[in-house]
């Protein structure tokens, strides 16, 4: 929120992540961060998938059957092998009603 989340969600996540990594460096630690998160402002759904190594936590998106909605989840949740698309590492996603 202090990083301007309402005005610039992607920039705010980037700035907050940078602050965490810099704090690790100042403490003499090798930065190690894994982040998968989703949040909304009531109009759009935002999600981020990031890691300082090559193993970012998973994040998937899918459109419900018959176009009844979309979702972003950490793991596919249906047993029928729905049309799940992996969101690539180091990604920021914005979903709107359009």
Protein Blocks (a to p, Z undefined) as FASTA:
>chain_A
ZZommmmmmlmmmmmmmmmmmmmmmnopacdddddddddehlaccdddddfblbdcdddd
dddehhiaccddfbdcbfnopabddddehiacdddfZZ
